[in-house]
């Protein structure tokens, strides 16, 4: 169960985005935590691309959350782009053995799946 029950705030067309909204929120939190943890790694240079993708993915998820919360028709286009970024981030994070990277990769995969569902 999510710490925040997003569904109680959704009305009208925004209700169709409930699962995707939750996946995007989970993903953006995982990406922020991962990028911050990467900056604390001994060999930060190895984590640069991971940090960059996590930050880009966070921004994409934030944008998706905003347009989906409004029930915007443009959610499909943003979700399509977000799914691509999430997949790239999952692939990069998946290369690293750190637990925060593995958790982030999983959150990104779930988010990509939900975003693809909306984009379809």
N, C-alpha and C positions, 0 to 999 in steps of 0.2 A: 504494500500500500504506500502510495506517495505521501510524503510529509505534508504536501499542500494538495488539497483536493481541487484540482483545476476545474473539474466538471461543473461544480456548483456556480461558477462564474460565467459559463458559456450559455448563450441564448441564440436562438434562430439557427442560421447557417453555420455558425461557429461550432455547434455541437458535433458536426461531422468530423471535426479536426481533433477531437478529444485525445485519442490515442497518440496521434502525431505530436500534439502539443506536449504531452507528458514525456515522450521520447526525446523531443528537442530540449526540454528543460533538463532532463537527466544528462543528455549529451553535453550541453553547454557547461554544466557543473563539472562533469568528468573531465572535459577538455581544459577548463580553467585549473582544476586541481592537478592535472597531469603536466600542463605547461609550467606551473609553479614548481612542482616537484622536480621536473627536468632541469630547471635552473639550479637546483641544489645538488645535482649529480657531480661526481668527481670529474668526469670528462664531459663538460658541458658542450664542447665542440661537436661531439657525436650526437647531441640531442637537438641541435639547431633546427633541423628540418621538422622534427617532431613538435618543437615549440611553435614554429611558424604555422604549421598545419593546424595545431590545436587552437591557436588564436584565430585563424581564419574560420575554422569550423564553429567556434564560439560565436563569432559575429554572424555567420550564416544562420545559426540556430536562433539567435536573438531576433533577427529579421523575420524569420518564419513564425516565431511565436507571436510577434506583433501583428503580422497580417492575418494569421489564423484566428487570433483572439477577436479581431474585427470582423471575421467572416468574409474577408476579401476574396474576390474572384481571382486575384493575382497570386493567391497562395500556391496554385499549381506550378507556376513558373519558378517561384522562389524555392519551393520544395524540390523541384527537379535539380536546381543548382546546389541546394543544400545536400541532397543525397550524394551527388558527385564528390563534394568536398568531404563529406563524412566517410565515403569509401576510401578516398585518398588518405585521410587521417587514420582510419582503421588499419590500412595497409602499413603505413609508417610506424604507428604505435606497435603494431603486431611484430615488428622486427626487433623490438627491445624486450628484454626479459623482466624489466622492472614491473612490479605489481601494478603501479599506477598506470603504466602504459597498457598493460593487458586489460585492466578494467576500462580504460578509455576506449581501447579498440572495440571491446564488446558493446559499450554504449553507442559508439559511432555506427557499428553494424546495425543495431536495433533502430537507431534514428534513420539511417539510410533506407532501411526496409519500410518504415512508416512513411517517410517522405516520398518514396517511390509509389506507395499506395495512393497517396494524395495526388501525385503528379500524373497518374495513369488516367 
